[in-house]
Amino acid sequence: MSDDIREHIVECKGIHKRYLLKHAVNGIDLQIKKGSIVGLLGPNGSGKSTLLKMMAGLIYPTSGTILVNGREPDVRNKSRIAYLPEIDYLYGWMTVAETLRFLSGFYDDWQEEKAAEMLWTMELDGNQKVRNLSKGLRARLKLIAAFSRSAPLILLDEPFSGIDPSSRAKIIRSIIQQFDAAEQTIILSTHSLNESEPMFDDVVFLQQGQVIINDTAENLRSEYGCSLENIWEKVYE
Ligand SMILES: Nc1ncnc2c1ncn2[C@@H]1O[C@H](COP(=O)(O)OP(=O)(O)OP(=O)(O)O)[C@@H](O)[C@H]1O
């Protein structure tokens, strides 16, 4: 099937990932629709980062298959996937502007104007050294790095951690405004549903490396009669 007519951008079949002592992902079957914003939810250690890293082609499943746009992800897929890791990968000695220039050299799909526009909307000073940025400002810089690319799949691992609630709400509004469902799909892992809830078309709840709920946000809200945040409390607490 050609890439363009495929309905799902990500297809996971029977995925397991075992580390030495840990079965981190334990039999996941999952399909992610093109053009959606998907919340990957779950408590600490439920397998969110492991699943995102496998989709990004950074680690491989112990068994099962993952297809991204019909291909098994590997290091070559980085040109088609923008992955924002949970860890801080930025160099402290660079300025914000130097960081963006440095990153732009790695990607053919880097959009200079988008980076400049986001620098302004995220209220970052291009001349500031990365080492002097607060945790929340570094998180904003990482988001600019991910959204300055036109990759069809954007994977964001805990992108809002360290960002205060009011800035988080503002950033989320700007992501929703800029999101182009005809071109992109976003999968975003988070613990904090409060502000991010309005973003999600679909949500996947993980527990102990398995999918326990997978539906549209709308269906879940009407089935449970409450917000996703309240569903989280019912499911995990
Ligand atoms: N490299 C590794 N070696 C061994 N165990 C690992 C490794 N990476 C993850 N794990 C374990 O696999 C399980 C799933 O971890 P993962 O980081 O995917 O969870 P998570 O849902 O992203 O958690 P968090 O919300 O805390 O970031 C955890 O028990 C974790 O300790």
The ligand as an ORCA input file, in Angstrom:
! r2SCAN-3c Opt
* xyz 0 1
  N      17.164      1.010     29.545
  C      16.425      0.384     30.450
  N      16.915     -0.679     31.140
  C      16.164     -1.332     32.051
  N      14.888     -1.020     32.364
  C      14.352      0.031     31.716
  C      15.081      0.790     30.736
  N      14.267      1.772     30.255
  C      13.091      1.636     30.916
  N      13.133      0.613     31.786
  C      12.037      0.144     32.655
  O      10.920     -0.134     31.829
  C       9.721      0.298     32.467
  C       9.003      1.284     31.554
  O       9.790      2.465     31.503
  P       9.378      3.743     30.630
  O      10.464      4.745     30.791
  O       9.022      3.315     29.274
  O       8.043      4.230     31.402
  P       7.274      5.621     31.325
  O       5.825      5.290     31.285
  O       7.821      6.474     30.224
  O       7.644      6.253     32.746
  P       7.777      7.792     33.206
  O       6.389      8.344     33.214
  O       8.336      7.666     34.586
  O       8.709      8.487     32.251
  C      10.135      0.890     33.807
  O       9.986     -0.098     34.800
  C      11.586      1.240     33.604
  O      12.294      1.187     34.824
*
